[in-house]
């Protein structure tokens, strides 16, 4: 039995044993700050030093294909720049696959980008496709940012509801036109902090059901409906109901055709207006800018809304609907008309809202299988 612990294999011995080009390994060791550690045992290296040693070993093996998994993690600024520069030179002769969590670490020489989520390839884009790259950057920003959903403005606070009562309670609800029954016998309750997905084919009554909740359907007075502390038909006004609801639909997007800045579109949510016709407070401007930062649009605060892409307009309108943190956010087909990348952006924002706020989300779409993380309850019509 030995009474000493073996020092272990040194860095130099590992390079000599494993590297095809040992002189290159020594050269790279100097470049990456390992020159004075060649005689140190591998087990005594720090985490950062170990990563650099393994990187040197890979580079000194003259690979035909170089695969690097998070090569920039743990590197200081100078080392990061040196590695970027070396890989840029190497890219002229060696194809590479670099796995990264942060898109802003993607080297300039990269030509193609693939986005993988949950073990599936979701997107593949050309680096020089500026539009696709910007959308992917925005998607990753939404999914990975530490920014939270901005707080509401106390000066524009919505009246508090009784936490012990449901937001919405329908008893034996129905919609019928003459002899045509759209749906009947519907009992449904939405409690505070519950998130729901409402799905069904065309003609199943999804829009009609939403209209019963918002008070826009004439049959809301012939049904037993309790919403936001009011029994419908008890003398309440429609505005007393709507103040508790944020609403986004393609119809709203068609109507929102005014040429105002992105900041002012969000601020208009404080006034429930299409366009902004009141002087915004400094706090409202701050909240709007926080929303723009969350959406990855901070640099476009003064950009005209009507020149945005269709998908970015949809994101802005969701933010507009959320500025007052309504108890219920209704998203009526929020992905309708969007390509896959913009659809992923909208879904990422909805996930963020579900996870970060006390607003209940009612997500309406045609497909029950199109699920969003955080939305566990489902009502299917038709």
N, C-alpha and C positions, 0 to 999 in steps of 0.2 A: 504493500500500500504506500502511495506517495504522500509525503507530508507537505507538498507544494502543489499549487494549482498551475497548470500549464498556461503560458502566456497566450497561446493560440497563434494562428497563422497571421503573418504580417501582411500589410497592404502590398508591399513589393513582391512577396512570394505569391500572392493571389494573382497579381498582374502577370508575373513570369509564367505561372502555371496555366492561366486561363486565356490570356490575350494572344491573338495571332500576331499582332504588331506590338511587341513589348516596348520598343523605343517610342512609338506613338503614345502608348499608355503613360510613359514617364513624362512626355511632353505635355499631355493633357492634364496630368496630375499637377504639374507646375501651373498651368493655365488656370485650373480650378482651385488652386490654393491647397493642394494636398502634398506638395513637394516635401515639406518638413514632417510629413506623417507616414512616409513610406516604410519606416521601421516599426511603426506602431501596430499592435495586434488589432485585427478587425473588430474584435469584441469590445475594444476600448474606445472605438470611435463614437462620436455623438451621432444622433439621428441624421442631422444634416450632412455630416462627414460621410456617413455610410451611404447616403443617397448619391453623393457626388462620386464616391468610389465605384459604385455599381454602374453609374452613368459612364464613367471613364472606361470601365471594363467592356461595356456594350459598344462604345464608339471605337475602341481599339481592336475590335474583332472583325473589322472590315465587312460589315453586314451587307447583304444584297437588299434587304429591307429592314429599316430601323423602326421599331415600335417603342414608343416612350409613353409611359403612364404617369401623368402629372409631373413632368420633369422639372418644373419651375417651383414646385412646392418647397418652402423652407429656405429658399435662396435669398441672400441679401440683394440689394439693388445692383451693386457692381457685378456680382456673380450672375445675376439674372441677365444683365446686358451682355456679358461675355458669352454665356451659353446661347442666347438668341443669335449673336453674331456668328458663332461657330456653326450652329445648325443651318444658318442661312447659306454659308459657304458650302457646307456639305450637301445641301439640298440640290445643288446643280448636278450631283453625280449619284446620290443615294435617295430612292423613294422613301417617304416617311409616313407613319401613322402616329399622330400625337393625340393622346387622350387627355382632355381638359375638362374641368368643372367650370372654368371661367372663360367666357368667350373673349374678354379683353386681353387675355394672355396669348391669344392665337397669333403666331408669328406671321409677318407680312408675306413670307414666301409660300404659305399654304394656299392651294388653288381650289380645293373642294372641302366642304364642311358637311358632316353628317351629324344629325341630332338623334340621340338614342334616349329613350325613356322607358323605364320598367322592362328593360331587355328587348325592346322593339325599336327598329329603325323608323322614325317618324318623318324625318325630312332629310333631303340631300340637296344642297345648293352649291352653286358656283360662287367663289369668293368675290368675283368681280360683278356679280349681280347685286347692285347696290340696294335695290328695293327688298329683295329676299333676305339679304344680310341684315338690313335694318330691322326687318320684322322678326328674324330669329333672335337678334340681340335684344329686342324689346320683350320677346317671350321669355328668354332666360332671365332677364332683369325682373320680370314679374314673379317668376317662380323662385328666384333665389335671393331677392333683395331682403334686407333686414327692415326696410321701411314698413311701417304699419299703416292701416287705413287711417287717414286723418280724423281727428276728433271733430265733433260738431261744434257749432258756435253757440255758446250759452245765450247770446242775445237773440238768436233765432230758434230757441228751443221749442220743440213740439210738446204740447201738454202731456203730462205723465198719465199713463194708463194704470188701471188696477192690475197688478202683477198676478192676482189670483184668478183673473178672468181670461177667457180665450180671446185671441185677436179676431177670429172669425168662427162663427158657429152656424151652420146651415142644418135645418131640420126638415127632412122629407121634401127637399127642394126639387123644383121641376121647371122646365121651360117647354112651352108648347105653343104652336101657331095653328089655330083651327084644329084640324084633325091630326096634325103632325106633331109627334112628341119627340123633342130633341133629347131630353133625358128626364127621368123622374125618380122619386124615392131616394134622392141623394142626401145622405147624412155625412157631414164633414166638419171637422174641427181643426183649426190651426192654433196651436198654443204659442205663447211667446218663446222665442229662441228655437222654434222648430223650422226645419227647411224641408220643402216639398218639391217634388217633380210632378207636374201635371202633363199627361200625354194622352194621345188619342188620334185617330185618323181625322181627315177633313170631314166636317159636318157632325162631329161627335158632341159639340157643344162647349169646347174649351173657351172660345171667345165669349160666348154667352155667360158661362160660369164666372169668368173674370168680371164681366159687366154687372153681374149680381153683387159681387163684392165691392166694386168701385162705386156702385150706385147709378151707373149709366144705363141700365136695362130697365124698361118700364115695368117688367114683371117682378122687380125686387120688392114692390109693395104688396104683391099677392103671395109672397113666400115668407116663411118664418126664418128671418135672417137677423143675426146678432153680430154687429161689427164694431170694434173699437169702443165698446161701452154703450152702444146705441142699439136698441131694438128698432129695426127699420119700420117706418110708418108711425113713429112716436113724436113727430114734429121736428126731427133733426134736419139740417140742411145738407146738401150734397158736399159742400165745402168743409163741413165738420167731419165728414167721412174722409175726403180726399187728402186732408192735411196729414193723415197717418200713413199715406201710401206713396212710395216711389214707383214710377212706372216707365218702362222702356219697351218700345215696339218699333217695328219697321215703319209703321204709320207715323210715329213721332219723328223718325229720322227724315221721312219725306217732307214733313211739315217744317222741320227746322232748317230753313233755307236762308236764314239771315247771314250776312257777312260780318261776323264779329270774331274777336280773337278767341283762342282756346280757353284762356283764363276767364273771359267773360261768359263763355258757354257754361262753364262750371258754376260761376257765380249766379247765373240766371236761375239755377236750381233753388236758391234761397227765396226767390220770388215766384217760382212756378210759372215763369214766363218764357216764351220763345223769343229770344233776344233779351237784351238788358236795357231797361228804361229807367233804372234807379241808380243813384250813386252808391257804389260799393264801399263798404267799410274796409279799413286796413286789415281787420281780422278776417273778413271774407276773402280778401285778396291773398292773404297768407294761406288760408285753407285751400284755396284753388291751386296755389303754387305747390302745396304739399301733395295734392292729388296728381298734378302734372309730374312731379318727381316720382311718385309711385308708378305712374304709367310709362315712365321713361320718356316723357315729353317735356322735361323742364326747359330745354333749350328752344322750345317752340311756343312759349306762352303767348306771344303776340302774333302768331301765325293765324291766317284766316281759316275758320272752321270749314268753310265750303270748299277749300282747296285740299283738305285732308283726304286720305284714302277712305273708302267706305268702311273698312274695318276699324280704323282709328276713330272715325266719327262715332261708331257704335260704343267704343270704349269711353269716349268723352261723355256720351249721353248716360252711360251707367254711372259714371262719377257724378254727373249733374244730379241724377236721381238720388244719390246717396249723401249729398252734402249735409242734409239735416238729420241723417241717421233715422229714417222713418222706421216705425215698428215693422212694416211689411214692404218688401221690395218685390214688385212683380216684373218679371222678365219674360215678355211674350215673344217666343221664337227669337231669342237674341242672336242666334247663329245663322238665321235665315239669310241667304244670299252671300255668305262669306266663303272664301276658299279655306283650305284646311289650316293654313298657317294662322290666318286671322281668327278662325274658329278656336284654335288652341289659345290664342291671346285672350279672347273673351272668356273662355272656360277657366283660364288661370286667374283672371280677375274675379270671377264669381267664387272660385275656391277661396281666394284671399278674403273676400267679404264674409263668406260663411264662417271662416276660421277666426276672424278678427273683430267681429262686431256682434251686437245684440239684435241686429236686424234679422227678421225671419225672411228667408228667400223663397219665393214661389217661382220656380223655373218651368216654363211651358215649352214643350216641343212635341214633335210627332213620334219620336222614337224612344220607347222605354229603355232600350239598351244603351242609349247615349247618356251615361251617368256622369255625375260630377262628385268628386270627393267632398264629403261633408253633407251631402244631401242623401239622407237615408230613407225618407218616407216618399211613397209614391201613390198617386191616384190616377187610375186609367179610366178614360171614358170611351164608350163605344164598343 
